[in-house]
Amino acid sequence: MELSILLIQQICQLFIMIFFGFLLVRGRVLTAENSKVLSILLLYVACPCAIINSFMIDFTSDKLIGLGISFLGAILVHIIFIPLANLLGKIFGFTPIEKATLIYSNSGNLIIPLVGAILGNE
């Protein structure tokens, strides 16, 4: 039940962000040109800060093993998803952007906060 409530909260937060983005564009506070600036800020400022923050933990051998398992899992997922995206791209005529969307999902918007709430920041 707690997981469902957390998921609903994250979905509501995403819709609130979408709504305010819509209002900012509708009110002509933001334009299409501003989206490039915001994307650059997120890519080069916010994401590196989040990555650095996630590594601000005490080093233990268990965490090193977990990092290795995560690394192998990421490799395995890419070994499966890249050929699958290419195969589906040939069958359905996907563009490169559609193939990239199949390989690299945007699930981090929901999954990372849920995992953090359940397991803690570490």
C-alpha positions in Angstrom: 0.0 0.0 0.0 2.8 2.4 0.8 4.4 1.8 -2.6 1.1 2.6 -4.3 0.9 5.9 -2.4 4.4 6.8 -3.3 3.8 6.0 -7.0 0.6 8.1 -7.0 2.6 11.0 -5.3 5.3 10.8 -8.0 2.7 10.7 -10.8 1.0 13.7 -9.3 4.3 15.6 -9.1 5.0 14.9 -12.8 1.5 16.1 -13.7 2.0 19.3 -11.7 5.3 20.0 -13.4 3.6 19.4 -16.8 0.8 21.7 -15.9 3.1 24.5 -14.8 5.2 24.0 -17.9 2.1 24.3 -20.0 1.1 27.5 -18.1 4.5 29.0 -18.6 4.5 28.4 -22.3 0.8 29.5 -22.7 1.6 32.7 -20.7 4.6 33.2 -23.0 7.0 33.3 -20.1 8.9 30.4 -21.7 9.5 29.9 -25.4 10.8 27.0 -27.5 14.3 28.6 -27.4 14.2 28.5 -23.6 13.7 24.7 -23.6 17.2 24.3 -25.0 18.6 26.4 -22.2 16.7 24.5 -19.6 17.8 21.2 -21.1 21.5 22.3 -21.0 21.1 23.4 -17.3 19.6 20.0 -16.5 22.2 18.0 -18.4 25.3 19.9 -17.3 24.3 21.1 -13.8 21.5 19.2 -12.2 22.4 15.7 -13.4 26.1 15.9 -12.4 25.0 17.2 -9.0 22.6 14.3 -8.5 25.3 11.8 -9.6 27.9 13.3 -7.2 25.3 13.3 -4.4 24.6 9.7 -5.0 28.3 8.8 -4.5 28.6 10.7 -1.2 28.5 7.4 0.9 30.9 5.4 2.9 32.9 2.9 0.9 32.4 -0.8 1.8 33.1 -4.0 0.0 29.4 -4.7 -0.1 28.8 -1.5 -2.0 31.6 -2.2 -4.4 30.0 -5.6 -5.1 26.6 -4.0 -5.6 28.1 -1.5 -8.0 29.7 -4.3 -10.0 26.3 -6.2 -10.1 24.6 -3.0 -11.2 27.3 -2.5 -13.9 26.8 -6.0 -15.2 23.0 -5.6 -15.1 23.3 -2.4 -17.2 25.5 -4.2 -19.7 23.1 -7.1 -19.9 20.1 -4.8 -20.4 21.9 -3.0 -23.2 23.0 -6.3 -24.9 19.3 -7.2 -25.0 17.7 -3.8 -25.8 20.0 -2.5 -28.5 19.5 -5.5 -30.9 15.8 -5.6 -29.9 15.4 -1.9 -30.8 17.2 -2.5 -34.1 15.0 -5.5 -34.9 11.8 -3.6 -34.1 13.1 -0.6 -35.9 13.5 -2.7 -39.1 10.1 -4.3 -38.7 8.1 -1.1 -37.9 10.4 1.5 -39.5 11.3 3.4 -36.3 13.4 6.6 -36.5 16.7 6.7 -34.6 14.9 8.8 -31.9 12.3 6.1 -31.5 15.0 3.4 -31.2 16.8 5.4 -28.6 13.6 5.8 -26.6 13.2 2.0 -26.6 16.8 1.5 -25.4 16.9 4.4 -22.8 13.6 4.7 -21.0 12.7 7.7 -18.9 11.7 5.5 -16.0 14.1 7.3 -13.7 11.4 10.0 -13.1 9.3 7.4 -11.2 11.6 4.6 -10.3 14.5 6.5 -8.6 12.2 8.4 -6.1 10.4 5.2 -5.3 13.5 3.2 -4.6 14.9 6.1 -2.6 11.8 6.2 -0.5 11.7 2.5 0.1 15.4 1.7 0.5 16.8 5.1 1.6 19.3 7.3 -0.2 22.1 4.7 0.0 
